[in-house]
Amino acid sequence: MILVARDGGRRSLPGGALKRQEAASSAARRELYEETTINAPAVSYLFAFGELNKQHHVFEVTVDRFTKQNRATRYGAAGGFAGGA
């Protein structure tokens, strides 16, 4: 599971909104990279949850390995992703 440091010392799953006409899997890879600098070559859709106007899409990602830069970031990691839509 990957957790991102947020304001006030909180932690959350990385995520964000879909861009116009962007597939949820593309958004998952984009948001993961934007928030952690981790590239995910394989993304598998697991499920969605939430309310009608705020859906969260949950993915499993495969990461080849973490680089020294990734380990030095403020993010903890081990293998999941949620992207909000």
URNORQUI-V969553 format. One record per residue. SS is DSSP state (2 for helix, 1 for strand, 0 for the rest). Layout:
ss->{SS	SS}
//
This chain:
ss->{0	0	1	1	1	0	2	2	2	0	1	1	0	0	0	0	0	0	0	0	0	0	0	2	2	2	2	2	2	2	2	2	2	2	2	2	0	0	0	0	0	1	1	1	1	1	1	1	1	1	1	0	0	1	1	1	1	1	1	1	1	1	0	0	0	0	0	2	2	2	2	2	0	0	0	1	0	0	0	1	1	1	1	1	0}
//
